Amino acid sequence: MRFLEIIEKKREGLELNKEEIQFWIDGFVKGTIPDYQVSSLLMAIVFKGMTAAETAHLTLSMMNSGDVLDLSKISGIKVDKHSTGGVGDKTSLVLGPMVASLGAKVAKMSGRGLGHTGGTIDKLESITGFNVAISTDDFIKQVENIGLSIVGQSGYLVPADKKLYALRDVTGTVPSIPLIASSIMSKKLASGADTILLDVKYGDGAFMNTPDQAKILAKAMIDIGKMMNRDVKALITDMNVPLGNAVGNALEVKEAIETLKGKGPSDLTELCIKAGAVMLCQAKIFNDISQAEIALDAQLHNGSALQKLADMVKAQGGDPNQILNPELLPDSKFKTKILSEQKGYINSMHTTQLGHLAMILGAGRATKEDKINPAVGFILERKTGDLVHSGDVLAIIYHDGPLSEGWIKDFKEAFQISTQPIDKVPLIYDRL
């Protein structure tokens, strides 16, 4: 089999078979097929697409390129969730403890942030001593014993995706539904959970621009799940506005803790309850979504969900006192208020720009080698739809170095203010 023939076949818009896709992935991982040829195939896929069968074959080949976790030693149904990424998205820190406190077994592997999107692993590492790299045996034992563990992705899990994504990132071939779907699902399937809930985001701060694009991606991933006999559900959610009010690692952990006390922002609380109810029904703990939502709301007010987070932190070497006393978490040297210069209604927010500004502070990384400052970020005091007056606080910036005039100008310009009020868009657009 010659790889050039595979490139030419896809260039003409023809369907690749299972053997051709396996040949591609095996050769790329082993290094026998060069980057420049794979780049050519990726660009052909961007232009010509892939069928559902091709996408499933690609997912399976990528999944089997490394380790596949066996979670059979964990009793019951193992549940997992995945968000396609956004600004201020600390859902896993709230959702995992909530559903685990009601008996679900949450075995979750998460990633780090890059660019304007934050990573769950970076947020957890704000907690002193928290270990995201526990062994597979300890991971399995912890999920069995306390129902919850969140760890970083193993170095041997889906190596094909790591190589492919790095290549896509520098060749302009990221925006392809089949490539995005196979990338996400290969990792989720290799992580071994029985059920997967997808939070597919759209808007300014997301990879998908519109809800219709997000639905196409969600359906592609659900179809892959069906072919692999996995229960996959999806929520289509808005990311034109940061989720919650906190952006920045320790700040988001603090906001997650407040949410687990029943005192969090309404949008974050709503998403976690809605998503958690689906997960509990997937786990067969509840048969009725409404009853699951009521039970989850109760866990936010009786201390059970917060205690589950503290239990997970302790089990993974972190300091549980920082969960019960969040003022012990990292704090910045300086706090600066950003004030509105006009009166009006915030009719939109440039969420991607806000994410990049947080990255510049040190809350994110432009390259994988950059170091995170867990203490920096900002708290939004006003969001889309709110009325502001001149002199009102838009946000409080947490920073360790001086803020440049350009940074402050860019931050203010991320808020679009008009004289007319707007209708707020529902957080959850659809359920699949």
N, C-alpha and C positions, 0 to 999 in steps of 0.2 A: 504494500500500500504506500503510495506517495502522497505526502501532505499537500503538495502543490495541487494535486487533483481535487483534494477536499476544498481548498480555497476556491478553485475555479467552479466547483459545483455550487458552493454557496453564493458565489458572485452571480451566478445565473438564476439564483432564487430557488434552487432545488433543495429538497429535504435530505439532510444527512441521516444516515442510519446509525443504529446503536454502536456497531463496530467502528465506524469512522469517528464517532465522538469519543469512544473509549481510546482509540489510537491517538487522537489529539491530546487528551488529558494525560494519558500515561507518558507520552513523549515529552510534553511540556514540563511535567513534574521531574522527569529523569534528566532533562536537559538535552535530549536528542533532537528536539524541534526548537529552532531558534526563535528569539523574541520577535524578530521582524516578520517572520511568517505568521506567528500567532496574532500579531498586531493586524496583519492583513485580513485574516479570517474574522477577527473581532469587528473590524470596520465593515466587512461584508454583512455580518449579522446585524449591525446597527441599521444598515440600509435595507436589507432584505428580510430581517426578522427570523423567527424560528417557530415551528409548529408546536403544539402542546406536547406531542410525543418527543420531539427534539429536546424541548426544554426539560422534560422529565428525564430523558437519557443523560443530558448534561448534568442535571442535579445529582443523579445516582452515581455517575462517574466521579464527580467532584467529592461527594460524600465518602466514597470508598477509596479516595486517594490517601487517606490517613486512618487514624484511629476512629472507631465508632463505639461510643460508650454503651455498655450493657448495664441498664439500671434495674434489671430483674430482681436484684436482691432487696430493692425497696418495695415494701408492700403497697398495694393500692394503685390507683391511677396517678402517674406522674404528669404534672402540668407545667407548661412553660409559656412565656409570652415574649413577643418581640415588637419593638417599636422601630419604625424606619428612620427615627432620629429627628431631633428638633432642638429648639432653644428653651432651656428651663425644664426639660423633660426629665423629672425625677420620679416618674411613675413607679418604676420597679422597687424603689426604696419604700414605697407605701403599699403597693399592691401585693408584693410578696408576703410581707408580714400579715396583712389583712386576711388573705385567703388561707395561709398556713395556720392562722389562729383558729380557723374553723375546720381544720382537719385535712386540708389539701396538702399534697406533697409537691413542693416547688423546688425543682432541680434546675437551676438557671445558670447558664454561661453567658457572660456579658462582655462588651468590648470597651475600648477606650475611645475618647472623643478625638476628632480631627477636624480642623477648620472651625466652622461656626457651630457645629453640633457637639453637645457634651456627652461624656461617656459615664455609664454607671460605675465602672471600676474606678475611675478617677475620683468620683464622689465618695465612694466607700473608703478610699485610701486617705481621705481627710480625717478619718477616725484613727487615732493613735494605735498602732500595732496591728491594724486589721490586715489579715493575710488573704490575698485574692488568689494565691497559688497553692492551695492545699492539694494533697494527693487525691487521686481518683477514689481510693478506698475510703479516705476520710470524708470526701465529698458525699459518697453514698451513705456512709454511716450517719453523717450529720443530717441528711435529708430524712433518713429513716427515724432518727431519734427526736429531732425537733421540728421536722417538716419543712425546713427551709435552708438553702445555701445558695449564695451568689458568688461565683468565682470567675476568674479570667479564662479566656479560651486557651485550651491546651496547645502547646507548640506543635503537637502531632495531629491536631484536629483540622481536617480539610486543608492540607497544604496547597492543594490546587487553587483554592479560592484566594489564598494569600498572594500567590504568584500572579494569578489572573487580575486581581483587583489592583495590585501595584502597577501592572502594565496598562490596564484600562485607565487608571488615574492620570497617566502621562501621555496617552494617545487619543484622548477625546472620545473614548468609547464607553463612558460610564452610563449615559442615558439610553439604555436599552432595556425594555421590560423583561425579555427572556434572560438577559444577563443579570439583571438585578434580582429577579425572582429565584434563579438557580443559585446565586451567591447566598442569599438569605436562607433559603430552604435547605441547602446542603449543610450549612452549619447547624441549623435547628434540628434537622433529622439526625445528624451525627451526634448531637448532644443527648439523644436517647429518650426524650420525653414521649409520652403517649398522646398528649394533646398539645396544641399550639394555638395561642390567641395572638393574632397580628393586629397591631395598632398602626395602620397605614395613614400617614399624615400627608396633607396637601397644603399648598400656600407658599407664602414668601419665605418662611423658614424651613421648608421641606424640600425633598428631592422631586416630588411630584407637584406640578404647579396647580392643577385643578382637581376637584373631586372626581371627575370622570376618569382622569389619568390614574388617580389613586385606586379607583374601583377596578380598572383593568389590571393593575399590578396585583391587587388583592385576589382577584379571581384566578390569575395565573398561579399564584402561590397555593390557593385552595385546591386547584386542579392537581398540582404536584402532590399535595397531601393526600388527595383521594387515590392517586395512582400508587402511593406508598402505604395505603391503608392507615393513615393517620387522621385524627379528628382535628381539622383546622378551621377556625372561625376568624372573622376579621371585623374590626371597627374602622370606619373611615372618619378621621378627625381633623379638625382645623388647626393649622400651625401658622396662620397669618398673625397670630399674637403669641408671645411666649407663654408657656404653660406655667401657671402660678405666678408669683411675683418675684421670686429669687432666681438669679442667674449667677452661677459661680459655685464651686464645689462644696465647701463647708456651708455656705449660705443655703444651698439646696438641701443639704442634709438637715439643717435646722428647720427648714420649711417642711420637709418630710416628717420630722418629729412632731411639729405642731399639727400637721394633718392627721397623724396617728393619735393625737389627743382630741381630735374632733374640732380643731380650731384653725384648720388650714384654709387656703383660698378656695372659693366655691368651684372654680373650673377644675382644679386638680382633684378635689374631693369627688366631684361628679364623675370624672373620667375613671378614677380608681374604683368607685362603687359599681359603675356600669360594667367595666371590664372584669372586675372581680366576680360579679354575678355570673357572667358567662363562663369564667374559669371554674367556678364551683359547680355549675351545671355540667360542664365537660367532665369534671371529676366525679360526677354522679353523687355528690354530697347533697345537692338540691335538685329538684325536678322543675322548680318554678323560679323564673328570673326575679320576679317581684319579691318572693320570700327570701331569696338570696341577698337581694339589695337591702332588705330590712335587717337581716342578720349582720351584714357587713357594717351598716351604719351603727349598730349596737356595739360592735367591736371597737369602733373608733371612740366610743365614749366610756367604755368600761375598763380600759387599760390593757385589754388582752392583746390587741394588735401591736401596741407600743412595746409591751413586754416581749413579744415574739422577735421584734427587731433587736432588742437588747440581748436576747438569748443567742441569736445568730452572730452578733458582733462578738460576744464572749467566746462562743465556740470556735471562731476563726481568729482568735488572738487579739481582738480589739478591746478597747476600754469601754465596758458597758456604762460606766459612770457618765461618759460623754453623751450617751443617748438619754439617760435620765436627767442629766444636767447639761443641756446643750451649750450653755455659756462657756463650757470647758473646751469646746471645739476651736480650731484656729480662728483668729480674728486679725483684721488688717490694722496697719499703723494709723491710717487716715480714713476719715469718712467725710465726703463732700456732697452737699445737696445741689442738685441741678434744678433750676427754677424755670417755670414757663415764662416766656416773654410776651405772651398774648392771651386774650380770653377767647374761648371757643370750645368746640367739641373735637376730641381726638377721633378722626374718621379713619385713620389707618396707622399702622406701625411698620417700619422697615425691619422685620424680625431678623433677617439674615445679617443686616448691618449691625444690629445690636449684638448678635452672636459674635461677629468679627471684632467688635469693640471689646467685648469681654475677653476674647482671646488675646488682644493686644495688652490688656491689663495683666495677663498671665494666667487667666482662668482656663485657657485652652491652648492648643498647640497648632502651629502652622505646619510643622513637620513632625514625624514620629519621634525625633530625637529631642524635641523641646521638653523642658521640665515645667510641670504644673505648679502654680502657687495656690494652695488650697484656700487661702484666706480671702482672695480678691474676687470682685464681681460687683453686682449691684442689686438693689431691691427696687422694683417698680412701684411707685405710689399711685400712678395713673396709667390706665390702659385704654385700648380702643373703645369708643362709646362714651367715655367719661367727659364731663364738663370740667374745664379748668379755667382759672382766672390768672391774670398776670401776677407772678410772684408765688403761685402754687408750686409745691414740690413735685416734680415729675419722677424723680428717682434719687436714691441715696447711693453714691458710689463708694465702694470699699476698695482702697488701693494702698500700696506700699511705697509708691514713688509718685512724683508730681504728675498731674494731669496736664497735657499740652492743650493749648488753645484749639488746635485742630481736632483733637479727640473730643473736647467738649462741644465744639461746633457740630461735628459729625453725630454726636449723641443726640443733640437737640433736633437735628434734621431728620432723625429716625422717627420723630413724632409729627404726623401730618395733622394740622389743626385747621378746622373750618368753622364757619358761623352757623352751619346747619347740623342738627343732630342726625345720627344714623341709627339704623336698626342693627342690633348685635346679631351676629351669625351664630347659629347653634354650634356648640362644641363638637357634638357627634352628628355627622352628616348622614351616615348610613351604617347598617349592620349586615354582614354577609355570613 
